[in-house]
Amino acid sequence: MSYHLKKIAAILILFMSVQSCGVYNFTGGDVGTAQTYKVNYFQNYASQSPGSTFDPGLDRDFTIALQEVIQNQTSLDLVTNDADLLYEGEIVEYRVSPMTATAEQNAAQNRLTISIQVRFFNRTKEDVDFDQRFSFFFDYPANSLLESVRSEAHEVIFERLTQDIFNASLADW
């Protein structure tokens, strides 16, 4: 192959590889033509579900966690008015349940479960809108108070819930 053909081939390969970098996204998020997103405040209605309790501040903490996941994994801008992507919903369950028992029929492990009802609207691609419930849990020793594991439990549960919501709304698998 002549020197000029090699040079042209190298430039084409370089050009194609640079072009493809703009399309690939390591997070798997596909925002399409959307440029903005809004996360409405997730009200805490957990106490309306039998067996659930109310945890003050959970609504604020979850709303912020979802905003941060979208902000960190996309190039979208967070806005407070009309947005291309809208997330809204409610916290519908915050329940502690005994999971396993000892030989003396006492709880050996408890499970904190948080469930979120999410409505997602995509103004740029309406056929992907959804209204779905997401739920996850954290197991901890029954001899521990929820107060002592609350921070870790919320972190683990929020990480999973927000990633599941992100994947349902923006991952194009």
CYANA upper distance limits for C-alpha pairs under 8 A (distance plus 0.5 A):
  1 MET  CA      5 LEU  CA      6.84
  1 MET  CA      6 LYS  CA      7.08
  2 SER  CA      6 LYS  CA      6.83
  3 TYR  CA      7 LYS  CA      6.70
  4 HIS  CA      8 ILE  CA      6.65
  5 LEU  CA      9 ALA  CA      6.53
  6 LYS  CA     10 ALA  CA      6.57
  7 LYS  CA     11 ILE  CA      6.73
  8 ILE  CA     12 LEU  CA      6.64
  9 ALA  CA     13 ILE  CA      6.64
 10 ALA  CA     14 LEU  CA      6.60
 11 ILE  CA     15 PHE  CA      6.49
 12 LEU  CA     16 MET  CA      6.56
 13 ILE  CA     17 SER  CA      6.63
 14 LEU  CA     18 VAL  CA      6.71
 15 PHE  CA     19 GLN  CA      6.64
 16 MET  CA     20 SER  CA      6.66
 17 SER  CA     21 CYS  CA      6.92
 18 VAL  CA     22 GLY  CA      7.78
 19 GLN  CA     23 VAL  CA      7.94
 20 SER  CA     24 TYR  CA      7.05
 25 ASN  CA     29 GLY  CA      7.18
 25 ASN  CA     30 ASP  CA      8.47
 27 THR  CA     73 GLN  CA      6.73
 27 THR  CA    171 ALA  CA      8.50
 28 GLY  CA    170 LEU  CA      8.19
 28 GLY  CA    171 ALA  CA      5.70
 28 GLY  CA    172 ASP  CA      7.03
 28 GLY  CA    173 TRP  CA      7.98
 29 GLY  CA     73 GLN  CA      7.59
 29 GLY  CA     74 THR  CA      7.18
 29 GLY  CA    166 PHE  CA      8.34
 29 GLY  CA    167 ASN  CA      7.86
 29 GLY  CA    170 LEU  CA      5.42
 29 GLY  CA    171 ALA  CA      5.07
 29 GLY  CA    172 ASP  CA      7.16
 30 ASP  CA    170 LEU  CA      5.67
 30 ASP  CA    171 ALA  CA      6.26
 30 ASP  CA    172 ASP  CA      6.42
 31 VAL  CA     35 GLN  CA      8.16
 31 VAL  CA     74 THR  CA      8.02
 31 VAL  CA     76 LEU  CA      8.33
 31 VAL  CA    170 LEU  CA      6.65
 32 GLY  CA    124 THR  CA      8.28
 33 THR  CA    124 THR  CA      7.08
 34 ALA  CA     76 LEU  CA      7.86
 34 ALA  CA     84 ASP  CA      5.91
 34 ALA  CA     85 LEU  CA      7.47
 34 ALA  CA    124 THR  CA      6.74
 35 GLN  CA     75 SER  CA      8.15
 35 GLN  CA     76 LEU  CA      5.60
 35 GLN  CA     77 ASP  CA      6.82
 35 GLN  CA     83 ALA  CA      8.50
 35 GLN  CA     84 ASP  CA      6.99
 36 THR  CA     76 LEU  CA      5.54
 36 THR  CA     77 ASP  CA      5.10
 36 THR  CA     78 LEU  CA      6.33
 36 THR  CA     79 VAL  CA      6.94
 36 THR  CA     83 ALA  CA      5.66
 36 THR  CA     84 ASP  CA      5.78
 36 THR  CA     85 LEU  CA      6.89
 37 TYR  CA     76 LEU  CA      6.93
 37 TYR  CA     77 ASP  CA      6.67
 37 TYR  CA     78 LEU  CA      5.63
 37 TYR  CA     79 VAL  CA      6.58
 37 TYR  CA     83 ALA  CA      5.48
 37 TYR  CA     84 ASP  CA      6.24
 37 TYR  CA     85 LEU  CA      5.01
 37 TYR  CA     86 LEU  CA      6.29
 37 TYR  CA     87 TYR  CA      8.39
 38 LYS  CA     67 GLN  CA      8.44
 38 LYS  CA     78 LEU  CA      6.26
 38 LYS  CA     79 VAL  CA      6.02
 38 LYS  CA     80 THR  CA      6.69
 38 LYS  CA     81 ASN  CA      7.96
 38 LYS  CA     82 ASP  CA      8.18
 38 LYS  CA     83 ALA  CA      6.29
 38 LYS  CA     85 LEU  CA      6.81
 38 LYS  CA     86 LEU  CA      5.49
 38 LYS  CA     87 TYR  CA      6.78
 39 VAL  CA     63 THR  CA      7.39
 39 VAL  CA     66 LEU  CA      8.02
 39 VAL  CA     67 GLN  CA      6.81
 39 VAL  CA     86 LEU  CA      6.52
 39 VAL  CA     87 TYR  CA      5.23
 39 VAL  CA     88 GLU  CA      6.55
 40 ASN  CA     63 THR  CA      7.95
 40 ASN  CA     86 LEU  CA      8.02
 40 ASN  CA     87 TYR  CA      6.64
 40 ASN  CA     88 GLU  CA      5.50
 40 ASN  CA     89 GLY  CA      8.14
 41 TYR  CA     59 ASP  CA      7.66
 41 TYR  CA     60 ARG  CA      7.60
 41 TYR  CA     63 THR  CA      6.35
 41 TYR  CA     88 GLU  CA      7.40
 41 TYR  CA     89 GLY  CA      8.26
 42 PHE  CA     59 ASP  CA      5.95
 42 PHE  CA     60 ARG  CA      7.81
 42 PHE  CA     62 PHE  CA      7.81
 42 PHE  CA     63 THR  CA      6.35
 42 PHE  CA     88 GLU  CA      6.83
 42 PHE  CA     89 GLY  CA      5.83
 42 PHE  CA     90 GLU  CA      5.32
 42 PHE  CA     91 ILE  CA      6.96
 43 GLN  CA     59 ASP  CA      6.11
 43 GLN  CA     89 GLY  CA      7.61
 43 GLN  CA     90 GLU  CA      5.42
 43 GLN  CA     91 ILE  CA      6.66
 44 ASN  CA     54 PHE  CA      7.91
 44 ASN  CA     58 LEU  CA      7.66
 44 ASN  CA     59 ASP  CA      5.91
 44 ASN  CA     90 GLU  CA      6.39
 44 ASN  CA     91 ILE  CA      5.23
 44 ASN  CA     92 VAL  CA      7.29
 45 TYR  CA     49 SER  CA      8.10
 45 TYR  CA     54 PHE  CA      8.25
 45 TYR  CA     90 GLU  CA      6.94
 45 TYR  CA     91 ILE  CA      6.11
 45 TYR  CA     92 VAL  CA      5.76
 45 TYR  CA     93 GLU  CA      7.96
 46 ALA  CA     52 SER  CA      6.24
 46 ALA  CA     53 THR  CA      6.66
 46 ALA  CA     54 PHE  CA      6.44
 46 ALA  CA     91 ILE  CA      6.24
 46 ALA  CA     92 VAL  CA      4.80
 46 ALA  CA     93 GLU  CA      4.84
 46 ALA  CA     94 TYR  CA      6.10
 47 SER  CA     51 GLY  CA      8.34
 47 SER  CA     52 SER  CA      5.77
 47 SER  CA     53 THR  CA      5.35
 47 SER  CA     54 PHE  CA      5.68
 47 SER  CA     92 VAL  CA      8.30
 47 SER  CA     93 GLU  CA      7.87
 47 SER  CA     94 TYR  CA      8.18
 48 GLN  CA     52 SER  CA      7.84
 48 GLN  CA     92 VAL  CA      8.07
 49 SER  CA     92 VAL  CA      7.22
 49 SER  CA     93 GLU  CA      6.80
 51 GLY  CA     95 ARG  CA      6.84
 52 SER  CA     93 GLU  CA      6.22
 52 SER  CA     94 TYR  CA      5.52
 52 SER  CA     95 ARG  CA      5.04
 52 SER  CA     96 VAL  CA      8.04
 53 THR  CA     93 GLU  CA      8.22
 53 THR  CA     94 TYR  CA      6.18
 53 THR  CA     95 ARG  CA      6.76
 54 PHE  CA     94 TYR  CA      7.39
 55 ASP  CA     94 TYR  CA      8.10
 57 GLY  CA     61 ASP  CA      6.66
 58 LEU  CA     62 PHE  CA      6.48
 59 ASP  CA     63 THR  CA      6.66
 59 ASP  CA     91 ILE  CA      7.58
 60 ARG  CA     64 ILE  CA      6.75
 61 ASP  CA     65 ALA  CA      6.64
 62 PHE  CA     66 LEU  CA      6.73
 62 PHE  CA    158 PHE  CA      7.25
 63 THR  CA     67 GLN  CA      6.81
 64 ILE  CA     68 GLU  CA      6.65
 65 ALA  CA     69 VAL  CA      6.83
 65 ALA  CA    158 PHE  CA      7.38
 65 ALA  CA    159 GLU  CA      8.43
 65 ALA  CA    162 THR  CA      7.56
 66 LEU  CA     70 ILE  CA      6.93
 66 LEU  CA    162 THR  CA      5.87
 67 GLN  CA     71 GLN  CA      6.58
 67 GLN  CA     78 LEU  CA      8.21
 68 GLU  CA     72 ASN  CA      6.39
 69 VAL  CA     73 GLN  CA      6.55
 69 VAL  CA    162 THR  CA      7.21
 69 VAL  CA    163 GLN  CA      7.77
 69 VAL  CA    166 PHE  CA      8.08
 70 ILE  CA     74 THR  CA      6.36
 70 ILE  CA     76 LEU  CA      8.13
 70 ILE  CA    166 PHE  CA      7.38
 71 GLN  CA     75 SER  CA      7.38
 71 GLN  CA     76 LEU  CA      7.02
 71 GLN  CA     77 ASP  CA      7.77
 71 GLN  CA     78 LEU  CA      7.74
 79 VAL  CA     83 ALA  CA      7.06
 83 ALA  CA    123 ARG  CA      8.42
 84 ASP  CA    122 ASN  CA      6.45
 84 ASP  CA    123 ARG  CA      5.60
 84 ASP  CA    124 THR  CA      6.83
 85 LEU  CA    120 PHE  CA      7.83
 85 LEU  CA    121 PHE  CA      6.25
 85 LEU  CA    122 ASN  CA      5.15
 85 LEU  CA    123 ARG  CA      6.80
 85 LEU  CA    124 THR  CA      8.44
 86 LEU  CA    120 PHE  CA      6.21
 86 LEU  CA    121 PHE  CA      5.59
 86 LEU  CA    122 ASN  CA      7.05
 87 TYR  CA    118 VAL  CA      7.38
 87 TYR  CA    119 ARG  CA      6.41
 87 TYR  CA    120 PHE  CA      5.30
 87 TYR  CA    121 PHE  CA      7.19
 88 GLU  CA    118 VAL  CA      6.27
 88 GLU  CA    119 ARG  CA      5.77
 88 GLU  CA    120 PHE  CA      7.11
 89 GLY  CA    116 ILE  CA      7.64
 89 GLY  CA    117 GLN  CA      5.79
 89 GLY  CA    118 VAL  CA      4.97
 89 GLY  CA    119 ARG  CA      6.18
 90 GLU  CA    116 ILE  CA      6.28
 90 GLU  CA    117 GLN  CA      5.79
 90 GLU  CA    118 VAL  CA      7.30
 91 ILE  CA    114 ILE  CA      8.04
 91 ILE  CA    115 SER  CA      6.57
 91 ILE  CA    116 ILE  CA      4.99
 91 ILE  CA    117 GLN  CA      6.84
 92 VAL  CA    114 ILE  CA      8.18
 92 VAL  CA    115 SER  CA      6.09
 92 VAL  CA    116 ILE  CA      6.07
 92 VAL  CA    117 GLN  CA      7.03
 93 GLU  CA    113 THR  CA      7.60
 93 GLU  CA    114 ILE  CA      5.75
 93 GLU  CA    115 SER  CA      5.32
 93 GLU  CA    116 ILE  CA      7.56
 94 TYR  CA    112 LEU  CA      7.56
 94 TYR  CA    113 THR  CA      6.22
 94 TYR  CA    114 ILE  CA      5.20
 94 TYR  CA    115 SER  CA      7.31
 95 ARG  CA    111 ARG  CA      8.36
 95 ARG  CA    112 LEU  CA      6.09
 95 ARG  CA    113 THR  CA      5.75
 95 ARG  CA    114 ILE  CA      7.19
 96 VAL  CA    110 ASN  CA      7.00
 96 VAL  CA    111 ARG  CA      5.93
 96 VAL  CA    112 LEU  CA      4.97
 96 VAL  CA    113 THR  CA      6.96
 97 SER  CA    110 ASN  CA      6.01
 97 SER  CA    111 ARG  CA      5.72
 97 SER  CA    112 LEU  CA      7.13
 98 PRO  CA    107 ALA  CA      6.15
 98 PRO  CA    108 ALA  CA      8.13
 98 PRO  CA    109 GLN  CA      6.51
 98 PRO  CA    110 ASN  CA      4.88
 98 PRO  CA    111 ARG  CA      6.75
 98 PRO  CA    142 ALA  CA      8.08
 99 MET  CA    107 ALA  CA      7.32
 99 MET  CA    108 ALA  CA      7.81
 99 MET  CA    109 GLN  CA      5.86
 99 MET  CA    110 ASN  CA      5.76
 99 MET  CA    111 ARG  CA      6.73
100 THR  CA    107 ALA  CA      6.22
100 THR  CA    108 ALA  CA      5.87
100 THR  CA    109 GLN  CA      5.89
100 THR  CA    110 ASN  CA      7.98
101 ALA  CA    105 GLN  CA      5.84
101 ALA  CA    106 ASN  CA      5.71
101 ALA  CA    107 ALA  CA      4.91
101 ALA  CA    108 ALA  CA      5.52
101 ALA  CA    109 GLN  CA      7.74
102 THR  CA    106 ASN  CA      5.80
102 THR  CA    107 ALA  CA      6.74
102 THR  CA    108 ALA  CA      6.16
107 ALA  CA    142 ALA  CA      6.42
108 ALA  CA    141 PRO  CA      6.63
108 ALA  CA    142 ALA  CA      5.56
108 ALA  CA    143 ASN  CA      7.89
109 GLN  CA    139 ASP  CA      7.13
109 GLN  CA    140 TYR  CA      6.17
109 GLN  CA    141 PRO  CA      4.97
109 GLN  CA    142 ALA  CA      4.92
109 GLN  CA    143 ASN  CA      8.37
110 ASN  CA    139 ASP  CA      6.13
110 ASN  CA    140 TYR  CA      5.94
110 ASN  CA    141 PRO  CA      6.58
110 ASN  CA    142 ALA  CA      5.72
111 ARG  CA    137 PHE  CA      6.86
111 ARG  CA    138 PHE  CA      6.03
111 ARG  CA    139 ASP  CA      4.84
111 ARG  CA    140 TYR  CA      6.85
112 LEU  CA    137 PHE  CA      5.87
112 LEU  CA    138 PHE  CA      5.70
112 LEU  CA    139 ASP  CA      6.89
112 LEU  CA    153 ALA  CA      8.11
113 THR  CA    135 SER  CA      7.53
113 THR  CA    136 PHE  CA      6.27
113 THR  CA    137 PHE  CA      4.72
113 THR  CA    138 PHE  CA      7.09
114 ILE  CA    135 SER  CA      6.22
114 ILE  CA    136 PHE  CA      6.32
114 ILE  CA    137 PHE  CA      6.81
114 ILE  CA    157 ILE  CA      7.83
115 SER  CA    133 ARG  CA      7.31
115 SER  CA    134 PHE  CA      6.08
115 SER  CA    135 SER  CA      4.65
115 SER  CA    136 PHE  CA      7.16
116 ILE  CA    133 ARG  CA      6.12
116 ILE  CA    134 PHE  CA      5.71
116 ILE  CA    135 SER  CA      6.77
117 GLN  CA    131 ASP  CA      7.70
117 GLN  CA    132 GLN  CA      6.28
117 GLN  CA    133 ARG  CA      4.81
117 GLN  CA    134 PHE  CA      6.83
118 VAL  CA    130 PHE  CA      8.30
118 VAL  CA    131 ASP  CA      6.12
118 VAL  CA    132 GLN  CA      5.88
118 VAL  CA    133 ARG  CA      6.58
118 VAL  CA    134 PHE  CA      7.94
118 VAL  CA    165 ILE  CA      8.42
119 ARG  CA    129 ASP  CA      8.06
119 ARG  CA    130 PHE  CA      6.18
119 ARG  CA    131 ASP  CA      4.78
119 ARG  CA    132 GLN  CA      7.01
120 PHE  CA    129 ASP  CA      5.82
120 PHE  CA    130 PHE  CA      5.79
120 PHE  CA    131 ASP  CA      6.96
120 PHE  CA    169 SER  CA      7.50
121 PHE  CA    126 GLU  CA      7.45
121 PHE  CA    128 VAL  CA      8.09
121 PHE  CA    129 ASP  CA      5.27
121 PHE  CA    130 PHE  CA      7.46
122 ASN  CA    126 GLU  CA      5.90
122 ASN  CA    128 VAL  CA      7.29
122 ASN  CA    129 ASP  CA      6.47
125 LYS  CA    129 ASP  CA      8.48
128 VAL  CA    169 SER  CA      7.84
129 ASP  CA    169 SER  CA      8.31
134 PHE  CA    161 LEU  CA      6.96
134 PHE  CA    164 ASP  CA      7.99
134 PHE  CA    165 ILE  CA      7.93
135 SER  CA    161 LEU  CA      7.17
136 PHE  CA    157 ILE  CA      6.31
136 PHE  CA    160 ARG  CA      7.49
136 PHE  CA    161 LEU  CA      7.03
137 PHE  CA    157 ILE  CA      6.53
138 PHE  CA    153 ALA  CA      6.14
138 PHE  CA    156 VAL  CA      7.66
138 PHE  CA    157 ILE  CA      7.09
140 TYR  CA    144 SER  CA      7.65
140 TYR  CA    149 VAL  CA      8.07
144 SER  CA    148 SER  CA      7.21
144 SER  CA    149 VAL  CA      8.07
145 LEU  CA    149 VAL  CA      7.54
146 LEU  CA    150 ARG  CA      6.00
147 GLU  CA    151 SER  CA      8.49
149 VAL  CA    153 ALA  CA      6.39
150 ARG  CA    154 HIS  CA      6.46
151 SER  CA    155 GLU  CA      6.72
152 GLU  CA    156 VAL  CA      6.73
153 ALA  CA    157 ILE  CA      6.56
154 HIS  CA    158 PHE  CA      6.21
155 GLU  CA    159 GLU  CA      6.51
156 VAL  CA    160 ARG  CA      6.99
157 ILE  CA    161 LEU  CA      6.57
158 PHE  CA    162 THR  CA      6.25
159 GLU  CA    163 GLN  CA      6.61
160 ARG  CA    164 ASP  CA      6.55
161 LEU  CA    165 ILE  CA      6.66
162 THR  CA    166 PHE  CA      6.51
163 GLN  CA    167 ASN  CA      6.50
164 ASP  CA    168 ALA  CA      6.61
165 ILE  CA    169 SER  CA      6.64
166 PHE  CA    170 LEU  CA      6.18
166 PHE  CA    171 ALA  CA      7.39
167 ASN  CA    171 ALA  CA      4.97
167 ASN  CA    172 ASP  CA      8.36
